[in-house]
Amino acid sequence: MRFEFSPEDEAFRLEVRAFFRDHLPPPMARRFYIGAHPPSREDVRAFQKLMHGRGWGAPHWPLEWGGTGWSPLRKHLFMQELYDADGLDYSWQGLHMVAPVMLAFASEAQKRRFLPPMLAGDEFWTQGFSEPNAGSDLASLKTRAERVGDEYIVNGQKIWTSDASMAEWGFFLVRTDADVKPQRGISFLLIRMDTPGLTVRPIVSIEGGLGLNEVFLDNVRVPCENLVGEPGMGWTYAKYLLGKERTASAFLYFNKRELEKAREIATVQRVNGQRLIDRPEFARELARVEVDLLALEYSVLRVLSQEKNRHDLDAVVSALKLRGSALQQRVTELQVEALGLHALRQWGHDEGEALAGGEALRWPPQVPGRTAQALITRASTIYGGSQEIQKNIIAKLAFGL
Ligand SMILES: Cc1cc2nc3c(=O)[nH]c(=O)nc-3n(C[C@H](O)[C@H](O)[C@H](O)COP(=O)(O)OP(=O)(O)OC[C@H]3O[C@@H](n4cnc5c(N)ncnc54)[C@H](O)[C@@H]3O)c2cc1C
């Protein structure tokens, strides 16, 4: 197997690199580097507007809705440059999750209403699927939506709802029929987050971030026109959504960038006068992670280049998630190990601005944010399907167990 980028692709890569160099404000890039979780509402909006202004607001969308028409390989090159420049990944729940569902199943009126403001960075979205007793076993969700005239009356609770406090809209899985097989009674409903009766309560995550939330729905009235597709088809749409971004869960770009940062840290950190990177134990561990990451990258490229695989693609995608999330944890741990005592300083989620100014100067620039990143990446083996669930999928689809 040989991967080679054409001269046109190389030129494209340089064009993207130049754009970020010339247009991404350094203080913003610095805040993204520190990796505040979640990034501030202002930064998320400003970044999406920057991308939209260049015509890169949603590279993966169809051209007629504002996409770029890039090949999978170009998208790959683009994402690599975006991460290398310390840019912000695209708003996941909106552009990557609900948009593909809308493009496939929503009415023309819904597409025209919701897609343009999403692309322009004027409206952001949150995903209301999980509930206190419905995570891996999502089909057992209990939030009810009862149709009364032209409205649904929604009651229930969601949990782990990322970015709910920043979002204007949420896409929710709700039970509209309790008398059929669990999967058949679920519908896909769009709810404004400021609707009376809807309350968002933050959950402080391990590193002090406020990205996670509980969402309580108490007699929330939602117009029936906010239902996507057919009633009872929500499960099908949710499965479509979760299968849409086949290689993203490898966290490849994040992992590559963070490995480079680990290397940078190890180049400046010294132990007994010796650079950490020159110490065999550390160099060996770094090399081990690098080799694993290279294997992951080639696996991603094989999927992107649509190489034939003897296994079911869903099993391959689960394997990418399994390896990618474990590596995400390993790479960020490596940074913390390399920082040694410096890593004891926790940097809060709201310190980005201050750090971009004076205080950061008193610390080696690689320090802020690393410990918080290492802590929050513990979650990557849970969300988007836990490790055990991925292994179940691989066992079933790849090995017929
Ligand atoms: C940081 C973060 C962000 C999230 N963001 C969102 C969001 O925006 N929107 C949203 O809807 N949800 C979100 N989630 C929720 C996420 O999807 C769930 O946490 C996940 O599906 C696991 O469900 P659970 O937490 O209920 O754990 P459970 O399903 O209760 O699992 C508990 C443990 O049991 C194991 N287990 C469960 N079933 C099986 C099985 N069949 N075989 C073997 N082991 C099993 C699991 O692997 C896990 O170790 C987020 C979660 C996190 C941590």
The ligand as an SDF file (V2000), in Angstrom:
LIG
                    3D

 53 58  0  0  0  0  0  0  0  0999 V2000
  -17.8180   13.6790   28.2040 C   0  0  0  0  0  0  0  0  0  0  0  0
  -19.1140   13.0570   27.7780 C   0  0  0  0  0  0  0  0  0  0  0  0
  -19.9070   13.7290   26.8620 C   0  0  0  0  0  0  0  0  0  0  0  0
  -21.1370   13.2090   26.4920 C   0  0  0  0  0  0  0  0  0  0  0  0
  -21.9360   13.9400   25.6500 N   0  0  0  0  0  0  0  0  0  0  0  0
  -23.1750   13.4930   25.3600 C   0  0  0  0  0  0  0  0  0  0  0  0
  -24.0740   14.3040   24.5850 C   0  0  0  0  0  0  0  0  0  0  0  0
  -23.7390   15.4140   24.1550 O   0  0  0  0  0  0  0  0  0  0  0  0
  -25.3170   13.8300   24.3590 N   0  0  0  0  0  0  0  0  0  0  0  0
  -25.7380   12.6110   24.8030 C   0  0  0  0  0  0  0  0  0  0  0  0
  -26.8630   12.2420   24.5290 O   0  0  0  0  0  0  0  0  0  0  0  0
  -24.9120   11.8280   25.5480 N   0  0  0  0  0  0  0  0  0  0  0  0
  -23.6520   12.2430   25.8440 C   0  0  0  0  0  0  0  0  0  0  0  0
  -22.8090   11.4700   26.6270 N   0  0  0  0  0  0  0  0  0  0  0  0
  -23.3100   10.2140   27.1860 C   0  0  0  0  0  0  0  0  0  0  0  0
  -22.6610    8.9700   26.6100 C   0  0  0  0  0  0  0  0  0  0  0  0
  -23.1740    8.6870   25.3460 O   0  0  0  0  0  0  0  0  0  0  0  0
  -22.9020    7.8380   27.6240 C   0  0  0  0  0  0  0  0  0  0  0  0
  -22.1640    8.1470   28.7880 O   0  0  0  0  0  0  0  0  0  0  0  0
  -22.4750    6.4940   27.0890 C   0  0  0  0  0  0  0  0  0  0  0  0
  -23.3450    6.0720   26.0720 O   0  0  0  0  0  0  0  0  0  0  0  0
  -22.4550    5.4360   28.2120 C   0  0  0  0  0  0  0  0  0  0  0  0
  -23.6830    5.4050   28.8620 O   0  0  0  0  0  0  0  0  0  0  0  0
  -23.7750    5.5100   30.4580 P   0  0  0  0  0  0  0  0  0  0  0  0
  -22.9440    6.6400   30.9130 O   0  0  0  0  0  0  0  0  0  0  0  0
  -25.2130    5.4920   30.8250 O   0  0  0  0  0  0  0  0  0  0  0  0
  -23.0800    4.1930   31.0010 O   0  0  0  0  0  0  0  0  0  0  0  0
  -23.7080    2.6810   31.0300 P   0  0  0  0  0  0  0  0  0  0  0  0
  -24.3770    2.4490   29.7370 O   0  0  0  0  0  0  0  0  0  0  0  0
  -24.5540    2.6250   32.2750 O   0  0  0  0  0  0  0  0  0  0  0  0
  -22.4450    1.8420   31.1750 O   0  0  0  0  0  0  0  0  0  0  0  0
  -21.7650    1.6320   32.4170 C   0  0  0  0  0  0  0  0  0  0  0  0
  -20.6540    0.6240   32.1900 C   0  0  0  0  0  0  0  0  0  0  0  0
  -21.2080   -0.6310   31.7670 O   0  0  0  0  0  0  0  0  0  0  0  0
  -20.6430   -1.0390   30.5340 C   0  0  0  0  0  0  0  0  0  0  0  0
  -21.6780   -1.6810   29.7030 N   0  0  0  0  0  0  0  0  0  0  0  0
  -22.9120   -1.2050   29.4260 C   0  0  0  0  0  0  0  0  0  0  0  0
  -23.5690   -2.0570   28.6210 N   0  0  0  0  0  0  0  0  0  0  0  0
  -22.7280   -3.0810   28.3560 C   0  0  0  0  0  0  0  0  0  0  0  0
  -22.8200   -4.2670   27.5720 C   0  0  0  0  0  0  0  0  0  0  0  0
  -23.9260   -4.5540   26.8790 N   0  0  0  0  0  0  0  0  0  0  0  0
  -21.7480   -5.0810   27.5250 N   0  0  0  0  0  0  0  0  0  0  0  0
  -20.6090   -4.7950   28.2180 C   0  0  0  0  0  0  0  0  0  0  0  0
  -20.4680   -3.6880   28.9930 N   0  0  0  0  0  0  0  0  0  0  0  0
  -21.5080   -2.8420   29.0550 C   0  0  0  0  0  0  0  0  0  0  0  0
  -20.1590    0.2460   29.8820 C   0  0  0  0  0  0  0  0  0  0  0  0
  -19.1050    0.0080   28.9730 O   0  0  0  0  0  0  0  0  0  0  0  0
  -19.6900    1.0470   31.0820 C   0  0  0  0  0  0  0  0  0  0  0  0
  -18.3880    0.6650   31.4380 O   0  0  0  0  0  0  0  0  0  0  0  0
  -21.5690   11.9600   27.0080 C   0  0  0  0  0  0  0  0  0  0  0  0
  -20.7560   11.2750   27.9060 C   0  0  0  0  0  0  0  0  0  0  0  0
  -19.5550   11.8130   28.3060 C   0  0  0  0  0  0  0  0  0  0  0  0
  -18.7280   11.0600   29.3020 C   0  0  0  0  0  0  0  0  0  0  0  0
  1  2  1  0
  2  3  1  0
  2 52  2  0
  3  4  2  0
  4  5  1  0
  4 50  1  0
  5  6  2  0
  6  7  1  0
  6 13  1  0
  7  8  2  0
  7  9  1  0
  9 10  1  0
 10 11  2  0
 10 12  1  0
 12 13  2  0
 13 14  1  0
 14 15  1  0
 14 50  1  0
 15 16  1  0
 16 17  1  0
 16 18  1  0
 18 19  1  0
 18 20  1  0
 20 21  1  0
 20 22  1  0
 22 23  1  0
 23 24  1  0
 24 25  2  0
 24 26  1  0
 24 27  1  0
 27 28  1  0
 28 29  2  0
 28 30  1  0
 28 31  1  0
 31 32  1  0
 32 33  1  0
 33 34  1  0
 33 48  1  0
 34 35  1  0
 35 36  1  0
 35 46  1  0
 36 37  1  0
 36 45  1  0
 37 38  2  0
 38 39  1  0
 39 40  1  0
 39 45  2  0
 40 41  1  0
 40 42  2  0
 42 43  1  0
 43 44  2  0
 44 45  1  0
 46 47  1  0
 46 48  1  0
 48 49  1  0
 50 51  2  0
 51 52  1  0
 52 53  1  0
M  END
$$$$
